[in-house]
């Protein structure tokens, strides 16, 4: 599937076949995470950094239950999904929790649960894939739970060395930048932020 952030379907139209056909790789506008990342009790810590980074920059999508394959010739791997019983009213719970992983809380967020298709599904019965769209925020900057501000630099999540307003250091989005110079953008990132260590 040849898509970019601007050509994705509305998230409410996503189903198992659609997400399985999304492009492999790492992007600044699309992230894949294994189901275990959402069921890990510490998931809010990492998710907070992603939310801060995407809200402070151009926004992004994250899908839990998908993994990049080791073999570049294979499609994305659906790992069985997250138990739908993880929380009562899982979608509503995510809509409540995720915006409050940053300060100030997000004003906009969309979550979507992708259920197994009727035949030949790679999603286990009673399980779902979780897709979340975090748009660029109009009230940035947003601080993560560790009291740092994050931004996205290609596929990397980067933290500011000192608490500051990411908007003051923000490179304009590609769509608003004629004759965009990728090397200049990389220099801006290296001068302003450091790569978050795993």
C-alpha positions as CSV (number, residue, x, y, z in Angstrom):
1,X,0.0,0.0,0.0
2,X,1.5,3.3,-1.1
3,X,0.3,5.8,1.6
4,X,1.5,8.8,3.5
5,X,0.1,10.7,6.5
6,X,-2.1,12.8,4.2
7,X,-3.6,9.8,2.3
8,X,-4.6,7.5,5.1
9,X,-8.3,6.7,5.4
10,X,-10.2,8.2,8.3
11,X,-9.3,6.1,11.3
12,X,-13.0,5.1,11.8
13,X,-12.8,3.2,8.4
14,X,-9.8,1.1,9.4
15,X,-10.2,-2.7,9.6
16,X,-7.9,-5.7,9.9
17,X,-7.2,-5.9,6.1
18,X,-6.4,-2.1,5.9
19,X,-3.9,-2.0,8.7
20,X,-2.3,-5.3,7.6
21,X,-1.6,-3.6,4.3
22,X,0.0,-0.4,5.7
23,X,3.7,0.1,4.8
24,X,6.5,-1.6,6.6
25,X,9.2,0.5,8.3
26,X,9.6,3.3,10.7
27,X,8.0,6.7,10.1
28,X,7.5,10.0,12.0
29,X,3.7,9.8,11.3
30,X,3.0,6.1,11.9
31,X,4.2,3.8,14.7
32,X,3.6,0.1,15.3
33,X,3.8,-1.6,18.7
34,X,3.3,-5.1,19.9
35,X,0.2,-5.9,21.9
36,X,2.4,-6.5,25.0
37,X,3.4,-2.8,25.0
38,X,-0.2,-1.8,25.9
39,X,-0.7,-4.6,28.4
40,X,2.6,-3.8,30.2
41,X,1.7,-1.9,33.5
42,X,4.4,0.6,32.7
43,X,3.0,1.4,29.2
44,X,1.9,4.9,30.3
45,X,5.5,6.0,30.8
46,X,6.6,5.4,27.2
47,X,3.2,6.4,25.8
48,X,3.5,9.7,27.5
49,X,6.7,10.5,25.6
50,X,5.1,9.5,22.3
51,X,2.1,11.7,23.0
52,X,4.3,14.6,23.9
53,X,6.4,14.2,20.8
54,X,3.5,13.9,18.3
55,X,1.3,16.6,19.8
56,X,4.3,19.0,19.9
57,X,5.0,18.3,16.2
58,X,2.9,17.1,13.3
59,X,0.8,14.4,14.9
60,X,0.9,10.7,14.3
61,X,-0.8,7.4,14.5
62,X,0.1,4.4,16.7
63,X,-1.2,0.9,16.3
64,X,-0.9,-1.7,19.1
65,X,-0.9,-5.3,17.9
66,X,1.2,-4.8,14.8
67,X,4.9,-5.5,14.3
68,X,7.4,-5.0,11.5
69,X,8.6,-8.3,10.1
70,X,12.3,-9.4,10.3
71,X,12.1,-10.2,6.6
72,X,11.7,-7.1,4.5
73,X,9.7,-9.1,1.9
74,X,6.9,-9.9,4.4
75,X,3.9,-7.8,5.3
76,X,3.3,-6.4,8.8
77,X,2.6,-9.0,11.5
78,X,-0.6,-9.0,13.5
79,X,0.4,-10.5,16.8
80,X,-3.0,-11.6,18.0
81,X,-4.1,-8.4,19.5
82,X,-5.0,-7.0,22.9
83,X,-7.7,-8.7,25.1
84,X,-10.9,-6.7,24.7
85,X,-11.5,-7.3,28.3
86,X,-8.3,-5.5,29.3
87,X,-10.5,-2.7,30.6
88,X,-14.3,-2.2,30.7
89,X,-15.2,0.0,27.7
90,X,-11.6,-0.1,26.5
91,X,-12.0,2.6,23.9
92,X,-13.6,5.1,26.3
93,X,-10.9,4.2,28.9
94,X,-8.1,5.0,26.4
95,X,-9.9,8.3,25.4
96,X,-9.8,9.2,29.1
97,X,-6.3,8.1,30.0
98,X,-4.1,9.0,27.0
99,X,-4.8,12.8,26.9
100,X,-3.8,13.1,30.6
101,X,-0.4,11.5,30.0
102,X,0.9,15.0,29.2
103,X,0.5,18.4,30.7
104,X,-1.5,20.3,29.6
105,X,-3.8,17.4,28.6
106,X,-4.6,16.9,25.0
107,X,-7.8,18.5,23.7
108,X,-8.1,16.2,20.7
109,X,-7.6,12.4,20.3
110,X,-9.1,9.6,18.4
111,X,-9.0,5.9,19.4
112,X,-10.3,3.0,17.3
113,X,-10.7,-0.7,18.1
114,X,-10.2,-3.0,15.2
115,X,-12.0,-6.3,15.6
116,X,-11.3,-9.7,14.0
117,X,-12.6,-10.2,10.5
118,X,-15.1,-13.0,10.0
119,X,-12.9,-15.5,8.3
120,X,-9.1,-16.0,8.4
121,X,-8.4,-13.4,11.1
122,X,-5.0,-13.1,12.6
123,X,-6.6,-11.3,15.6
124,X,-7.6,-13.8,18.4
125,X,-11.2,-14.1,19.3
126,X,-12.2,-11.6,21.9
127,X,-9.1,-9.5,21.1
128,X,-8.6,-6.2,19.2
129,X,-6.0,-4.0,17.6
130,X,-5.9,-0.5,19.1
131,X,-5.3,2.4,16.8
132,X,-4.7,5.9,18.2
133,X,-4.5,9.2,16.3
134,X,-2.8,12.0,18.1
135,X,-3.1,15.2,16.0
136,X,-0.7,18.2,16.1
137,X,-1.8,20.2,19.1
138,X,-3.0,23.8,19.0
139,X,-1.9,24.3,22.7
140,X,1.6,22.9,22.6
141,X,4.0,22.5,24.2
142,X,3.0,19.3,26.1
143,X,5.2,17.9,28.9
144,X,5.5,14.2,29.4
145,X,5.2,12.4,32.7
146,X,9.0,12.6,33.2
147,X,8.8,16.5,33.0
148,X,10.5,16.7,29.6
149,X,9.3,17.9,26.3
150,X,9.5,15.6,23.3
151,X,9.5,15.9,19.5
152,X,9.7,13.6,16.6
153,X,12.8,13.5,14.5
154,X,12.2,11.0,11.7
155,X,11.5,7.7,13.4
156,X,13.2,8.9,16.6
157,X,11.6,10.4,19.7
158,X,13.8,13.2,21.0
159,X,13.7,15.1,24.3
160,X,14.7,18.7,25.0
161,X,17.8,19.0,27.2
162,X,16.1,21.8,29.2
163,X,12.4,22.6,29.8
164,X,11.6,25.0,27.0
165,X,8.8,25.7,24.6
166,X,9.2,23.3,21.6
167,X,7.1,25.7,19.5
168,X,9.9,28.2,19.7
169,X,12.3,25.7,18.2
170,X,9.9,24.0,15.9
171,X,10.8,23.4,12.3
172,X,7.8,24.1,10.0
173,X,5.9,21.1,8.7
174,X,6.9,19.7,5.3
175,X,3.5,20.6,3.8
176,X,4.2,24.3,4.7
177,X,7.8,24.4,3.6
178,X,8.5,25.0,-0.1
179,X,11.8,23.5,-1.3
180,X,12.2,21.7,2.0
181,X,15.9,21.0,3.0
182,X,16.1,17.7,4.9
183,X,19.8,18.3,5.8
184,X,18.9,21.7,7.4
185,X,16.1,20.0,9.4
186,X,18.6,17.4,10.6
187,X,21.0,20.1,11.7
188,X,18.2,21.9,13.6
189,X,17.3,18.6,15.4
190,X,21.0,18.0,16.4
191,X,21.4,21.5,17.7
192,X,18.2,21.6,19.6
193,X,17.5,18.2,21.0
194,X,19.2,14.9,21.9
195,X,18.2,11.4,21.0
196,X,16.2,9.7,23.7
197,X,18.2,6.7,25.0
198,X,16.4,3.4,25.3
